[in-house]
Amino acid sequence: MKDFGYDISDFEDIDPLFGNMSDFESLVEKMHSEDLKLIMDFIPNHSSDQHIWFQLSQNSTDPTDRYYNYYIWRDCVNGTIYGNASEYPTNWVSVFGGPMWEYSPIRRQCYLHQFLKSQPDLDWRNPYVQEEFENIIRFWLDKGVDGFRMDAIKHLFEDYNYRNESESKDGANYTQDAYEYWHHNYTSSLPEVHDIVARWATILDEKSKETNQYRFMVTEVYDTTEEVMKYYGANGCKGADIPFNFGFVQKLKKDCNGLCVHDIVDDWMSHMPEGKSANWVTGNHDNSRIASKIGENFVNAINMLLLLLPGTPTTYYGEEIGMQDIPRQNVSQDPFGLKFPDRSRDPERSPMQWNNSTHAGFSNSSSAPWLPLNEDFKQGRNVEDMLKQEDSPLNLYKSLAKLRQEPSFQYGMMHYSVVNENVFSFVREWDGQPRYLVALNFGKDNSTVDFTTGNYTLPSSGTGEVVETTRNGLDVSLKIEETVPLNSIKLEPGQGVVFRWGYEPVELI
């Protein structure tokens, strides 16, 4: 637990801290009875240094031993890494900062770790390692898992010539022991990873056919849009169902206006391979929460955008009630924050706020949770209280989740409407179904918009029925179920509205 579960000591068991296999099997059974799916976080890049594989590899002296090359070992001297006099095999720097190599006095070699030194990297060029993980995937599929989130897989392979990396274009903003200082062309996104993803996809397809229940794969990769798109499938092979789209996570900031939001959306839609499904992520455990990053008044607008764009939405727990970051602590729980205190990820990882009882209902223990709670859970920022408030962010989220079940949102096309410095708007349509205009103000100023002049032709009547708003106490003239002219709609910053109008039958030729 050096990295909160991302350092695995047994890939086919449950850590006793969380229960046992019987508990897991009960969880799967209960979820399936409620028509829910369980997606497992899968960590293939590395193990814990406590894993039996690493112990066997570290103590192995025979190159013919099965475990000798389960990890990446190189001759080295325990010394400094930077400059021409490096005593490590390469100048590679880990994601958590500092050398990517750690000297083992037992084996008298250095092993590679792209993350913490307690997380040694497996050698994915070793067919035994590939076989192990294919069997691990099958093991959990047999336990009833519905799919996997493949963690940090761009790090699976490194340059087998062990060439040094060069300074990145932004390197001057960082010290040499920071990951961002270097251009990681030899330690990330190597093409071999796509062959591994294709093999995993084949295993999931086999299980899907065997059980007549679809098995799902999503990949977690931070990279350029062009590189991320390859995880849909490369070299003519099948890939993941979706690679996580972190465009909003990385680019959505306080100065991101209507044009900026359009560019983020269009970047994904214009690069996505034909026949694939889009997806959108607005928050996760590595990045600041929406309310803290952009402003509390934009939480509802972001959730409206997330749930009504085409494709799969991913919501980080607590964003549906507008949770905020907690202050950084004097001592970071996050290992990354121990090295870089001003970049600790603790603030966005505080416990879920269920009610206003002790520990916000997250735990009934007499001991405090591992991270403090934001005190606003006592003033209504919790699930129980928000369920009682008709216009709360949570009830809006539930309403939007219901609205997205409409065929126009499930299957329909998207067309941009009015896009300007303040406003981003789009239309969702599906033949034979009502059409919807989603309009959101991401700017700093009020904006009065004539949607009849947008890029998409609106109904001849020039009117639309208001079916949902962001409900945050803004312009009350837009009331749900009222039909209003679309040529003069006032939107305040953080305000969003969904309009609906009828459809004209498609003439069959």
Beta strands, then each sheet from edge to edge (+ up, - down):
strand 1: 39-42
strand 2: 73-74
strand 3: 101-104
strand 4: 109-112
strand 5: 147-150
strand 6: 166-167
strand 7: 182-183
strand 8: 216-219
strand 9: 242-243
strand 10: 279-281
strand 11: 312-314
strand 12: 413-419
strand 13: 423-429
strand 14: 435-441
strand 15: 447-449
strand 16: 463-469
strand 17: 483-485
strand 18: 489-491
strand 19: 496-501
sheet 1: 1+ 5+ 8+ 9+
sheet 2: 2+ 4- 3+
sheet 3: 6+ 7-
sheet 4: 10+ 11+
sheet 5: 12+ 13- 14+ 19- 16+ 17-
sheet 6: 15+ 18-
end
